[in-house]
C-alpha cells in the first residue's frame, strides 16, 4: 500500500499524476491533447473550455478566457509530457503543473498504466 503521508506527497513514489495546463483556447487544448495522447504520454485528456483567468503578467493584472487541459499519466512520463506540451504551447510561460494522485479507482489507475508508454531508456 502507498503511504499517503506528507512525505509521500513530496516524493516521486506515487505512480500517477494529473497534469493541469491552461491554453489560449479550446482548439489549442485539443491540438495539444491529441498529440500527447497519440504519443502515449497521457492515457486521457479532458478539455474544459471557457475558463476565466485573473493573473499577474509583466507587472499588470490581466484577465482573460482560457481552456484547461487535464491529462492523466504516470509519474515516469511527466518530464517528457511537460517538455512536449511546452514545445507545442503558444504561451511564453505556460502553466503546466503535475499533481500527485493519492488514490482512486484501482481499475482506472491500472488503465492509465496500460495506456501510457514507458519513457525511452537513455543509451
N, C-alpha and C positions, 0 to 999 in steps of 0.2 A: 504494500500500500504506500502511496506517495504521502510524505509528510506535508501537511498543509499549513505549517507554522510560518512565521515571518522569514526565517532563514531559507525555507524552500522557495518562497516567493521571490527572494533576491537572487537565488541561484538559477543556473540553467538546467536543473534536473527535472523540470516539469516538461513533459514531452509535446505539449500542444500550445499553439499561440493563435490569438485573434490579432490581425494586423489592421489597424484603423488608418484610413487615408482620406484626406479631403482633396477634391478635384475641382476644376473650374466649372464643370457642368456634367450632365448625365452622359453625354457622348464620350467625354474623356474617361470617365469612370468605367463605362462599358468597354472601351478600347483597351484600357489597362487591364481590367478584369479578365477579359477574354484572353489576352496574351499570357497572363500569369497562370490561368487555368490550363491553357493549351500546352504551356511549358511544364506543367505539373509541379509548379511551385506552390500552388494552392489547390485544395480539393474543391473549393466552392468560394464564390464571391457574391456578396449581396450589395446592391446599389440602392442608396437612399437619395432621392432627388429632392431639391427644394430646401436644403438645409440653410438656415440663416446663420451668418457668422459675424461676430464683432471681434476685432483684433487690432493689436498694435502693429504697424508696419512703417518703417523708416520715420519714426518719430511722431506719427499721427494715428489716431484711432480711425479705423476703416470699418465699413460694413459691406456685406455682400451676400450673394446667394451662391452656394456650392452644392456639390453632390458628394456623398460619403460612400466610400468603398470599404467593405469589411470582408477580409479574406481569412479563411480557416486553413491553417497549415501546421506543420510540425516545427519544433524548435530548430532542428538542423537545417531547415530550408530558409530560415528567417533572413540570414545575411544575403543570400542570392536573391530572395524575393524583394528585399528592400532595395538592393542595387538595381534590379530590373525596373522596379517602379520609379525610382529616381531617374533612370535613363529615359523613360517614356513620358515623364511628367512635364507639364508646361510651366509649372511654378519654379521660381528661382530657389525657393526654400520650402519644398513640400512637407506637409505634415504626414509622416509615415512612422507610426509607433506600434510596437509589438507588445501585446498584453498577455500575461500568462493565463492559461486555462487551468483552474484549480480543481475542476470536477465536471461531470456531465454524464450524458447517456453513454454508457460503455460501447454500445453498438455504433453510435455516431462517431465517437472518438476513434474506434477501430477503422471505420470507413475512411476518415481523414487519413489515417496512417497508410491505408491501402491505396489511396488515390494520388498521393504526392510522391514524387521521385526522390530517392536519396541523393543528396548533393554528390557531385563527382569528386572522387578522391584525388588530391593533388598528386602529381607524378613525383 
